[in-house]
Amino acid sequence: MSTRLTLLTALLSVFSFWSCQKEESLSAPEPEEPEEAVIYDLTFPKRFGSPTIPANNPLTQAGVDLGRVLFYEKKLSGDNTLSCGSCHQQKLAFTDGKAFGVGVGGKIAKRSTMALANVAYNTSFNWDGAAATLEEQARFPLENPLEMNQNIEEAVRELQSTPAYPPLFQKAFGTSTITADLLFKALSQFQRILISANSPFDQYRDGFKTLPPEEIEGFMLFMTHPDPAQNIRGGNCGDCHGSDLTSLQQFHNNGLDLTFADNGRGAVTGRSTDNGKFKAPSIRNIALTAPYMHDGRFKTLEEVLDHYNEHIQANSPNLDPLIMEASNQTRGKTLALTAEEKAKIIKFLHTLTDEFFIQDKRFSEKLVK
Amino acid sequence: MKNLLSTYTALFIIAFLPLLTSSCKEDAEPSLPGEVKLAFKHVVGQNALSLEDQEYTNANGDKFKVSTFKYYISNVVLKKADGTEYKQAESYYLIDESKPASKLITISDVPAGEYSSLTFTIGVDSTRNISGAQTGALDPVNGMFWTWNSGYVFVKLEGTSPQSQNGGLVFHIGGYAKPNNTIRTVSPALNGQKLRVAAGKAPQLHLKTNILSMFQGAHTIKFSELSSTMGGANSVKVADNYATGMFQVDRIDN
């Protein structure tokens, strides 16, 4: 009898669960067309929250496949010498190892190449947040004369005239007529699958492995805002690089300069109170993405820690209050971490290096036949 | 035995049937429900809040500017004069000065009737600090979650003050555990007015959220002594302050 009751209970609860459950599939809803589209099943840990995938650009296997070859397609640059992958190199967590990106003809870009990892979660793009979606973002480097220097319509024409691309667009979007809009959609689909969630830190967070005590202490310091009144020591990093994604998606002036060669966010919003602010990006794979800051001024993580600990420009306009009000000493004027604490934080930062991510064959260079 | 078995089975099905049929219904109430809108206006004393370089003065005479102001409202309860309550399920809202749309919230499926009292929590209840879905307003991406520490930031104010030792103001009020629990529940007086809820109607209750209340009341906050708190005893002082008078009903449009 008890078996029967248990079975019944199970059936009933399954039924009532189903009946109330709204569709919460992590992959995007099924598109209307093309009809036989295979949904790309994006997997990521629950602790990351939900990625933002536009309703009009669901992830499909064909879309992701197309986005991948486009990402590595040199026809997207003005002189057919550079692809997205030229600056966003997988082995360097999709950066280029340079202070500033190098565009067509050796031109020097205005800012440092941003790493790509977990960008499906971003609520804004570029150092200044000029783009709200990946689809919008794709246009910036393509058209920028210091980067790929390409006329979008020219790129579309070039792709259309190849034998390979029209059928790939047909498969991905149900039409062989290539447009800038579809080009950006495909590139975005590929970038959304660049999920980095298998670093030693992730394995620790998921309970699969332990980390040495110093790395865990570094992690706690990283995520803690110091409060000498409560005897709490902290590195104050998590105020901006918080959550498992290591970015809270906000813009901050982190006290690099007294005056700004680049107004950053302020140039986008037109507000003087935003001058000198830049996005606090994800710092996943940070050990691979040197040099650091929007202008690549720091060559090592040690230099970055020294900046936050000792060299903040206290009189920089719009300096973030979260930085002003962070000291490990009562009435301290600087962050005042010890050398040992800084070393622990750097050890933690190395646990964010995801070897699986930089070797994942789904992300590597692939060219059209 | 066989009889007994089928009796049990039948009883079981009968007991569960209502669950199956009613658990998903949205309008199970006898009378047709309506909506209530809560509109929040952020003020600093008599002045409207601006995040653009506007200087204000607190009760201690300290000057300050605000660059960030956001807070959680949760567990909204509306009450009729006869004591009948409507408790909204999944009631979590993040109100953010920098996002105008967030300052108008809609409570749907409120049973028809006249409501004479409004109660809500400033912050997030302790249960939801440690468990449950972290989506929507509660998504950690909103920057209001101390992932590694102690749940949500309930009220976040950042800015600057010349009286502050280092020039900044960081008031991140949160923490649900004793002795530094900062969850506060308030019932701003409706001043004898009533919210008349009926199908097709959406009475609007206008609330003023006064930032000055964070720094006055039980504890006068001097920025020279306290300019930064992220939970703990000092956050409790600020929560005690804003529990009395941060929210005032401005008017009701029925």
Interface residues (C-beta under 8 A of the other chain):
Chain A: M1 R4 L5 L8 T9 L12 F15 S16 S19 C20 G49 S50 Y121 T123 F219 M220 M223 T224 H225 D227 A229 Q230 G238 G242 S243 D244 L245 L248 Q249 Q250 R271 S272 T273 A314 L319 D320 P321 L322 I323 M324 E325 A326 S327 R331 K333
Chain B: L4 L5 Y8 T9 F12 I13 F16 L19 L20 S23 C24 L51 E52 D53 S67 Q134 T135 D139 P140 V141 G143 F145 W146 T147 W148 N149 E158 G159 T160 S164 Q165 N166 G167 G168 L169 V170 H172 S227 S228 T229 M230 G232 A233 N234
